[in-house]
Amino acid sequence: MKLLAVDTSTSSCSVAVLEDERLLAEVIYTAGNTHSRHLLSIINQILDICSFKFLDINGICFTQGPGTFTGLRIGISMVKGLAAATRVPVVGVSSLAALIFPLSLVERPAVAVIDARRGEVYHGRYRFAHGKVEAVTPESVDTPEAVTALLPHDALLVGSGALLYRKVFESRGAGIRFANQTQHVIRASSVGMLALPRFRGRNTDSIHTLTPTYIRKSDAQIQMSATC
């Protein structure tokens, strides 16, 4: 099975092509420009590197959220368009789970933390069992201080929120650790690996009902509620 995997849920952007569990190519872009300016060109580039055409792809997977509202909308719109054109199945996965996936050999409690702006972070704690990523806590949005109070004393943190609020999290105690500097971005290859079992089980998503997982309301929704 040939998969195209896409992540646009944070300020970084990543695209990968996998053939079953084998990673064929991957691009991670962290310059911070709007994803709409380069996502399609990266997809075309990586397919060209693999000598694939869109019609060679058997499935498309992507990060469904949480993350930046604009990034999620861009990613889902692109996936819907490609899937409609090629009629291939799609699978959405959690951006927090994708962030934590490369740490699957770590024995500590692993916590994914993404900057949610407005002084908050998206977060979730995970464990690894039988090669699978399992959520220990619901994906939530809270202040860094609130998250710190919930952390296990030996937690390993990863993600943009972990970097941004490192001093706050370190106040939990000397046992708190942080992932390697290169691991704080979401890799599209992790998205593909998480989605692969669902493709094999034919547990895919409908492009007609796909929506981002925002967790909290956008600024526009908050303002609208305040005026009603």
N, C-alpha and C positions, 0 to 999 in steps of 0.2 A: 504494500500500500504506500503510495506517494502522497505525502501531506505537505501543504503549505501552511505555515504557522506564523501568526502576526501578533505583535504586542504594541499597543499605542496608549496604554493606560496611564503612563506617567510622562515626565519630560523626555525620557529616552524612548527610542523606537527600535524594534527588532523584528527581523523577518528571517525565517529559516525554512529549509526544505529537508524533509526526512523521508527515508524509504524504510518503512517499518521502524525499528529502533535505531537505525543507522542515520546519523546526521551527515547530510551531503554538503550543505553550505549554510552559513549564517552571517547576517550583518547586524551589528548593534550600533546605533547612531545616537550620540549623546550631546550633540551640539546645541540642542534646545530649540531649534526652529519649529514652526508649526508643522505638525505631521502631514497636513494636506499638501505641503509643498514638495515632499520627497517620498512619501510612502509608495505611490504607484511606481516611481522610477526605481526604488529599491527592489520591489517585487519583480519588475521586469529584468533588472540586473541579475538577481539571484537565480531566476529561472534560466536566463541566458548562460550563466556560469555552469548550471547543471545540464545544459543542452535540452531543457524541457520547454514545452509549450503549455499554455493554460489547460489545454485539453488532456495533458498527460497527468494532471493532478487528480487524485481520487477523493480528496477531502480537504476542507479548509477549517482551521481552528484558530481561535483568537481569545484574548483576554476580555472578559465581559465586565470586569470591574471587581472591586472599587478602584477609583482613580480619578484623574482629572476629567471633568465633564466634557470638555472639547475633545480631548484625546479619545475618549471612549466613543463619542459620536462619530468621529472620523473613522475609527477602526471598524465599527459595526456597519457603517454605511458602505465602506469599501468591501467588506466581506459579503454583505447582502448583494451588492452589485455583481461581484465576481461569481458568487454562487448562482445567482439568477441566470447569468450568461452561460455558465458551464454546466449547470444542473448537477453539481456535486453536493454531497451532504456537508453540514457544518456542525461544529461543536464549540460552545463557549466554555471557558474555564475561569476559575478565580485568579485574579492577578496576585493575590496574596499567596495562594497555593503555588503558583508558578514561581514567585519570588523565593519561596522556601525550598523548592524542589532540589536545587543543587546541593543542599545541606543534608541530603538523605542519609548520609553515613554518620552524622553527628549524633552523639548519645545524649546531649543536653536537651532540655526543653527549648524548642525553636520558636521564635516569635517574629513574624513579618510585620513591619511597620512602614507605612507609606505616608508621606506628607499630604495632609488633606487641606492645608492652608487654613486661614482664620484661627491659627493657634491650636489646631487639632490634627490627629493622625488616624488613619485607618489601621486596624491591627487585628491579628488573629494568632492564636497559639496552635502549633501543630506537633504531631508525633509521626514517626515513621514505623510502619508495621508491615512486614511481608512485602517490602518494596513499594508500598503505597503511602501516599501522604494522607493523613487523617486529621481532621480538625478536632481540636480539644475544646476550643471556645468558639462561640459564634463570631463571625466577622462584624466588627463594630467600629464606631468612630467616637473618640473621646479626646480629652486633653492629654498631653504627655504625662502630666502629674497623676491623672487618674489611672493611666496605663501602668505607670511605675509602681503604684500601690498594689497592682494585681500580678506583677512579675514574680515568677519563681526566683529564688535567690541565686540560682546558677543558670539563668536563661541566656541564650545566645540570640542576639538581635540582628536583623538584617533589613535593609531598605532605606529609602531616602529619609523617612521620618526618624529612623534610628540614628542616622548621621546628623540630621538637623538638631535633634534634641538629645544628643549624646550625654551632655553634662547632667541633664535631668534624670536620665535613665541610670547613669552611674551612681546617683545618689541612693539607689536601692541597696548598694553594697559592693564589696570588692569582688563578689562572685559573678557579676554581670560581665558578659563578653560580647564582642561585636564581630561580625563576619569580616573576612578579608576585604580590603578596599575594592577589589574588582567584582565582588559578588552583590553589590547593592543595587544593581540594575536587573530588570527582568529579561531573561533570555527567551527568545521565541522557541528555541529547541526544547526548553522546559515545558512550554505550552503544548508542543507537539507530543511530548512523552506523556503528559497528563491526559491528553485527549485520545491517544491511541486506543486504550481499552474500550472507550465508548464507541469509537468507530467500529472496532471489531465486534462489539456487541450490538451494533446497529442502534445504539441509544443516542441518536443525534437530535439536533434542534431544528425547528422549523424557521426558515428565514422570515416567515410572515409574522411570527410572534417574538422575534429577538428584540430584547431591550437591554440597555446597560444596567448593571447593578450599581446604583449610585450610593446606597445606604442612607445618605442624608439628602435633604432638599438642596437644590441649586440656589444661588443668590437671587435669581429671577423669581423662583417659586416662593422664596421667603418674602421678598418685597411684595409679590402679588397677594400673599396671604395677609400681610400687614395692612394692605389697602382695602381689603374686602370687609 
